[in-house]
Amino acid sequence: MLISQKMRALAPEMDPLRLGTGWKPEDLAKPQIFVESTFGDSHPGSGHLDRLVEAACRGIADAGGHGARYFCTDMCDGESQGTDGINYSLASREMIANMIEIQAGATPFDGGVYIASCDKGLPGNLMGQGRVNIPSVVVTGGTMSAGPELLTLEQLGMYSAQFQRGEITEEKLNWAKRNACPGCGACSFIGTASTMQILAEALGLSLPGSALLPADSPELTEYAYRAGKRSVELALEGLKPGDIVTMDSLENAIFVHAAISGSTNSLLHLPAIAHEYGLTIDGDTFDRLHRGARYLLDIRPAGRWPAEFFYYAGGVPAIMEEIKSMLHLDARTVTGHTLGENLAALRENGFYERCARRLEEANRKYNIHVTKEDIIRPFDRPLGADGSIAVLKGNLAPEGAVIKHTACPKEMFRAVLTARPFDSEEDCLDAVLHHRVHKGDAVLIRYEGPQGSGMPEMFYTSEAISSDAELGRAIALITDGRFSGASTGPVIGHCSPEAQAGGPIALVEEGDLIEIDIPRRVLAIVGVRGERKSPQEIEAILAQRRAAWKPRPRKYKSGVLRLFSKHAASPMRGAYLQFDDEDA
C-alpha cells in the first residue's frame, strides 16, 4: 500500500480536508505527488516556475497520479548585493530545506517533483529532497537569454565600478541596467545558479539533457511534463534519491564541476547535500578530483559566451561524453537506468541534432558564428588540464581556502603580498574605490564567515578589483566570506577557520607578508612588517597574537541569522546547520 493510502486510513479528517482544498473524490486514491517549487515574484529565476509547476502537474495527472503544489520562494542574491540583505542568502538555503522537511513530513507523499533555478533555492531543494528521501525528480528552471550585444548580468558589476571611477557615463550604466536581464531564468553565466542546475543533472536527479535550457523554451516545459510523469512511475517503483546519490555520483558531479569551471559556492552546497545522505565530502575532495581534470566550457564568467549556449552545444550530456573516461558510468539515475545507458539513449534519439538546430537559430539571432567546439572544447583540446578550482592551505587557512584559478590572472599564481586587513566589506570596498589599495597588497576581508555575518558574497569588492586594469593583476582579495559565482580575478574565499571562530585570518596585521602559491596549494603568513620570518618565528608570533585576541560579540541577537551564525559548520564542510550532537 502506498504511504498516502496508509495515511488516509489513519487520519479520517484527511479526505474531507483535501476535498475542501479542491481535490476530486477520485483523486484521493491516486499516487499523491509533492510538487515543491520556489515560484514567486521575488526575481527572474523563480518568476516563471509556475509554468513548469503546471506542466509537471499535467504529467502527474496523465500518469494516473495527483499533484499537490507547495511553495517556498527563495531570495535573490543580486537584489540584495551591497546591503545587509545579502547576509540572509546562505541561511535561506537551510530554511528552504527545513520548510521542505516540514511540508513533506507533515503529510506523507508517495513521490515528489522539485522545481527551482537559483543560488540557494536549488541547493535548498536538493538538501530537502535528500532529507525527505521519497521517490522524486528535479526540474531545473533554465537560464535567461542574453541581452543586446550579448550583455549578461555579471557584467553589471564592471559597469558600476567603471562608472564610480568616472570611466563611463551614467547613460551607459543605465543602458546596462535596462538590458542585462531581458527575461526570466537563472542569470546567463556559469554562476552558482547555473552550476547547481548542471550538478543536479550530473548527480542523476534530473532527466538527462534537461539542465540549463533557455527558460522560455518549449523543451523546458516538455521536460517538466515528463518529470511529472516520471515521478508517478518512481513512486510505484520505489526508487529513491538515496539510491541515486552515492560517492560515485558525487564524484561524477565534481568532475563535471571541473569541466564547466563551476562556481566556488559549489564547495558549500555539494558537501551540504551529501551530508543529507549521510555522506562526507569537503574541499579536499574537490581539490583531489580537480587535479588533472579537464576544463572544457567556454562560457562566462571565465569564458566568452552566455549560458544559453551551453544547451545549444549539447548541455550536460555533451560535457559527459567528452569526460566519459573519468566518470562512473554505472551510477544509477532518476530514469532507472545507469548514466552510461542514458548517454547511449541520447545519442540514438536525436538529442544532439535538436541542440545543433538551436545553435543555428542562435547564430542567426545574434549575428555570430559559433560552433559546438567553440563552446565545449574536445577532451584532447581543453581550455585547461588541471580542473578549475584549488584549495589552498597553510598557517593562514589550516582548514583550507578556495580559489577558482581558471578566473585568476596567471601573474597571481605565485606571489608574496603585503597584508591590508579590513573587518568588513564596506570598509574594504571604500578603500579600493578611492585608491587606498595599491599594487602588491593582499586585501583581507574578515568577520564575514557563516558565524560572523552569515557568509555574504564579496561581489562588489571583487568586481571593483577585477575590473581595474592595474589592481586586477597585482593584488589578491582573501576572505572568510564567499564570492558570487560570477566573480573573477585573484579572489580567495571560504578561508577557514573563519575570524569569528578565532581562525588565523583574525590575527593578520597590517604589513604582514602573505604568500600565495596555487600550484603548491599554499596560503600562508610568511613575514611581519614587511620582513620575512621563519615558520617557527611566525608560529610564535601568531601564538602571541592569539593570546591577546578576544572573540567579537555575536552580530545577531535574534532570529534566523542568530540561529545560523551559532550553528553553521565550517565553510569547507558546507556551512550546514550543525548541532551539539554532531562532530565539531
N, C-alpha and C positions, 0 to 999 in steps of 0.2 A: 504494500500500500504506500502511495506517495505521502510524504510528510504533511503536505497540506490537507490531505484527507484524514489523517490521524488527528490533526489539529481540529478539524471540523467536528470530529466525534467527541473530542474532549471539551470543546467550548461551544455550547448551544447558541450563544449570542453571536457567533461569527457569521453565520448565514444571514440573519436579518440585518446585521450591520453592513455587510457587503451589498446586500440588495438595496439598502438605503443609500449606498455610495453610487449606485448606478449599474451594478453588475446585474446580469440577467440570470434567472434560475439555472439555465443550462450551463452557465459559466462556472458555477460553484464546484462541479465535479471534474473540471478540466485540470490539466497540469497548470499550476499557478507560477507565473514568472515575474520576478522582481526586476523592474526596469528602472535603474538608477541613472540619473544624469546630473550634470552641473548646469543645465539650462537656466538662463536668466538674462536679464538686461544689463548684466554687470560689465560686459566687454565683448569684443567681436569673437573671441574664442568660444563663447558659450551662447551668444545671442541667436544662433541658428540651430541649436541642437534639438529644439522641439520638432523640427522636420525629421530628424533621424530617430527621435523617440517614436513618432507616429509610424514611421516606416518599420521600425522594429516591432511595434505592436501589431501591425498588419501581418508581418511574417509569423509572429506568435499565433495569431488567430488562424491563419491559413494552415498552420501545422497542428491545429487542434488544441492549442493552449489559450490561456487568458493572461494578458499582461497588465500589471498594476504599476502605475507611474509614480516614482518617488524622485524628489529633487533636493539637492544640496548645492546651491550655487557657490562658485568659487570667486575669489578676488582676482584682480589684475595687477601684477607687479608693475607694469608700465604706467598705470594710472596712479600708482602710489609712490613712484620714484620721487626722491627729493623731499619726502615728508615722513613723519613718524608712522604713517600708514604702512610703509614697506616692512616695518618690524613685525607685522601680523602675518607676513607671507608664509614663512616656513611653518609657523604654528598652525596656520589654516589647513595644511596637509593633514596634521594629526586630527584636527576637529572633523574634517570630512570623513576620514577613516572611522572615527568614533561614531559619527552620525549614521554611516552605513551599517556599522555593527548594531546600533540601536534599532534602525528601521527594519533590517532583515532579521534580527534576533527576536524582536518583539512579536512578530507574526511570521513564522517559518514559511519559506517558499521552496518550490521544487527546483527552480533554476533561476538564472539571472542574466541580464544584459547590462553592462556598464558602459555609459556613453560620456566621454569627456575629451577635452582637447589640450588643456593648457598646463602651465608650470607646476601648480600644486594640485589642481583638480584631478588630473590624470594619475599622478602618483598616489594621491589620497584614495582614489577609486581602486587602484591596483593593490594598495595595502588593505583596504576594506574587503576587496574580493578575496584576498588570502585569508583574512581573519574569519570571514563568514564561511568560505570554502563550500559553496554549493555549486553544482554544475552550471557553468556560466561562460559567456563570451564577451570580449571587449570590443567596442566600436570607437575608433578614434575620429575626432571631428574634422580632420583635414586642415589645410593651410589656405590662407587668403592669397589672392593674386597680388602680383606686384603692381605698383602704380606707374605713372608715366616715367620714361627714362629708366625703367626697371627699378624705380625707387622702392626701398623697403624700410621698415620702421627702425631697424638697428642703426641706420644711417642718421637718424634724427639727433642722437647724442653728439655726433660730429658736427652737424649743422648748428646745434645750440652752442657748443664750445667755440666754434668759429665766430658766431655772432657776438658772444660775450667778449671775445678778443678783438672785435671790430674788423674781422676779416671778410664778413659778408653782410649784406643789408638785412634789415628786418623784413623786407618784402620777400627775400629769398628764403628766410627762415619760415615765414608764414606759408609760402608755397609748399615747402616740405611737409609742414604740419597738415595742410589740407589734402595732400595726396599720398601720404605714407601708408594709410590703411583704407584701401578702396572698397573693402567688403569684409565679410565675416571669415572666420577661420583663425588658426594659430598664426602668429607672426611669421612672415615668409623668409625665414633663415633657419639654420640649424642651431636654434637656441634650445632652451630646456623643454619647451612645449613640443617642438618638432622631434627632438631627441627621444623624449619619452613615448611619443606616438610610435616611432620606429622600434624602440625597445619592447613595447607591448607586443608587437608582431614577432620580433626576434625571440621573445620568451615562449612563443607558441600560444598566446592567449587571444590573439585576433585572427580573423580569417586571412589566409595568405594573399598578399598583394593589396591589402586594404589600408595600409598606413600612409598618411600624409598625402592623400588625394586632394585635389582642389576642392575646397569646402562647398562650392556651388555646383559641383559636378553631379550628373545623374548616376555616375558609377558609385559615388559615395552613398547615395540614397539606396541604391541596389544592394550594396554591402550591408547596410543597416537592416534592410528587409531580410536578407539571407541570414544575418546574425540572429534575428528574431526566430526564424525557423529552426536554426541550429540549436538555440537554447532549449527548445522543447525536446528535440532529439537527445540532447545531452542529459536533460532531466530524466528521460526514460532509460538512457544508457548508464547513468550514474558516474560518468567521467567528470572528475572534479579538478579545479585548479591545482590542488595539492598533488594530483597525479602527474601534472604537466611541469610545474615549476620545481626543478631539481638543480643540483650543481651543474649538470650538463647544460641545461637550458640557460642558466645564469651565465655560464662561460660563453655560450653562443652569443648572448646579448652583449657581453663585454667585447667580444671580437668584432661584432657589428658596430659597437660604440667606437672602437678604434678606427674602423674603416670609414666612418662618417665624420670623424673629428667631432664627436658629440660633446654636449655641454658638460662642464665640470660639475654642475649640480647633480648629474647622474651619480656621482660618488656619495651624495646624500640620499638619493632616492632608491637606487637599486639595493644597497645594504638594508635600508629600512623595509623594503618589500620582502627581501629574503628573510629578514627577521620574523615576519608574519608567518612564514612557512617553517620556522624552526631551523633555518639555515644561516650560516655566518659567512659573509664576505666583507671586505674592508678595502681601504685604499691600497694596501699591499697586493690584494687580488687584482685590482685594476692595473697596478704598475707591472706586475709579473706578466699578465696576459698582453698588455700593450707592447712590451719589449719584443721587437721583431715582427709585430703585426703590421699589416698593410693599411695605409691611409689612402683612400681612393676617391672620395667625394669632393668635387669642386663646387660646393655650394656655400654661400655666405653663412657666417661672417668670415670664415677663414678662406673661402673660395670666391668664385666670380658670380654665380647665378642664384636667383631667388629659389626658394624651397619648392615651389610648384614644379620646377624642372626635375625634381627627384623622381616623381611618379612617371614623368614623360620618358625617363631613362630606364624604367623598369622597377623602381622602388626597392623595397627590402629584398624581394626575390633576386633581382639583378645583382645587388651587393653580395648576397649569399652565394650566388653562382660563382662569383669571382673568388671568394674566400672559402670555397667549399672544402678545400683540403684542410682547413683549420677547424671546421665545425663538427659537432656531434650530430651526424645526420640521422641517427636512430632516436633522437629525442622525440617524445610524444608531443602532439599539438592538439589544439581545440577541435580540429577536424576529425579526430580519432585516428588519423594517420601520422606517420613519422614526418619529420622535417624533410628528409630525402624524398619520400613519396610525394609530398606536397610540391616540391620543386619540379619533380618529373611531370606531375599533372599540369603545372603551369606552362611548361614547355610545349605540351601537347594541345592545350585548349585555346591557343591564340592570344594569351595574355600579353606577350611581348609585342605582338603585331598591333594590338589595340593601343598599347603605350606609344609605339612608334608613330601611329596616326595622330595621337595627341601632340607629340613633339613637332610634327609637321605643322599642325594648326598653330602652335605657339610661335614657331619661327615666322609664320606669316603675320600673326598678330603683332609681334614686337619688331618685325622687320629685321630679323637677325638670321644667322645660320649657325645653329648649334647641333652637334651630333651627340649620340648617346655616349661616345667615348670622351667627349668634352666634359660630360657631367660625371659619369662614373668611369674612372680610369680602369684599364685592364690590370689584372693581378701582376703581370710582369712589367708594367709601366706605371707604378704607383706615384702618387704625389710625395709619399714618404714611406719608409720601411721600418719605422720604429714607433708605430701607433701614433697617438695624438696627445696623450697626457703623460705626465710623470709625477710621481710622489717623491718629494724631497724630504730628507730627514737630516737631523743634526741637533746641536745644542739649542738652536732657536725653535725647532719643531720636532721634539723627540717622538711624537706620535705621527708626524707627517704633515705635509702641506702640499697642495696640488697646483700644478700649472698646466695649461694647455700649450704645449710647446709648438704646436703647428701654427699658433697665432702669435708667437713670440718672435721678435726680431733676433736674427742669429747673433747680433752683437751682444745680446744679453744672456747667451747660453753659458758663458763663463764670465764672472765679474766680481770685483770686490768694491763695495759701495759704502758710502757714509750714511749712517742712520739718521733719519729725521722722524721721530715718533710723534704721533698725534693720537689723542684719546677719543676722537670722534671723527666721522667722515666729514661733517660740516667744516670743522677747523682745517682739515687737510685740503678739501676742495677749494676753500678760500685761498689757501697758500699757493696751490697750483695755479689757479686762475689769475692771481696777482703777482706771479713770477717770483715768489719767495721759495720756490723749489728749483734746484739747479741740476745741471748735468752731474752725474756721479753720485746722486743721492739715492738712498734706499728709503722710500717713504713707507712708514708703517702706520696702519690704522688699527687700533686695538680697542678692546671692550665692546666689540661688535659681534661676538660669537653668540651661540644659542643661549648661554647663561647670562651673557652681558646685556644684549639688547634684542635678542630674538634672531640674530644672524641675518640682517638685511643685506641686500646687494650693494656693492660699492660701484654702482654703474656710472654715475655722473663723474666720479673721480677717475675711473679707468678710462672713460671716453675723453675726458679733458687731457689726460696724458697721452693716450694713443693717437689722438688727432693732432697733437703738437709735433711738428716735423722734427724738432730737436729733442724734446724730452722723451718722445715715444721710442727712441733707440738708445737712450743714455741714462735712464733711471729705472728702478723697479718699484712696484707697489706690492706690499706684503700686508696681509690682514688675517685676523681670525674670523672675519666676516666671509662673505662669499661674493661671487660675481654673477652678473647676468650671463646667460648662455650666449648673448650677443657680444660679450666683451672680447676685445683683442688687446694685444700688446704685452709688455713684460709684467704680468699680473699674477700674483701667487696668493691663493686663498686657503681657507679652512685650516689655518696654522694652529696646530694642536699640541698640547693643551692650550685652550684659549686663555686670554688675560684674566677674565673674571674668575677662572679656576686656578689662577696662580701660575699659568704657563710662562715659559721664559720670555715670550713676547711682551709680558708686562714689565720685565726687568730691563729692557733695552733703554739706553740713554743716548742723548744727542752726541754724535761724534763716534759712536761705536762703529766698528768695521764689520760689514755683513758680506759673507761670501755666498755666491750663488754658483752652482755648478750642476747644470741639468744633466749632462752625460753621466756624471758620477752620482747624481741624485742627492746633492748636498745643499743644505741651507743652514748656515752656522754663523755665530758671532765669533770673529777671529781677531778682534782688536778693540782697544779702548782709547778714546780721544785721539783717533787717527793713527794710533801706534799698534803694530802687530804684537800679539801676545801668544804664548804657547797654550796648547789646550789645557794644561794644568793650571796656568795662571788665569785663564778665562773661567775655568770651573770654580776657582777660589773667589774670584770677583763676583760671579753670579751668586755664590753662596752668601756672600756678604750682603748683596742687594736683596736676596730673598729674605734674609733675616729682618731686614728693615721694611719690607713690603707689607702692606696691610690690605686685605680684601676690601673692595668697594661695597657699600650698602647695595642691596639689590635694587635695580632700577624700577621694578614694577612691584607695587604693593598689593595689587588685587587683580582678579580677572584672569583671562586666558593667558596673557603673557607672563603673569607670575607663575602659573602652573607650568607653562612651557619652560621658562628660564630655570625653574627649580629642578625639573626632572629630565631635561634634554640630555641624551647621551653625547659623547664626543662626536664632533663633525666627521671624523674619519671612520666612525662606525655607523653613521646615518642620521644622527641627531633625532632619533625617535624618542618617544617618551619612555623613560626608564624609571622603574620604581624600586623601592627599598629591597625587595627580594631578588632583584636581578644583579648580575655581576656589575661592578663599577667599571 
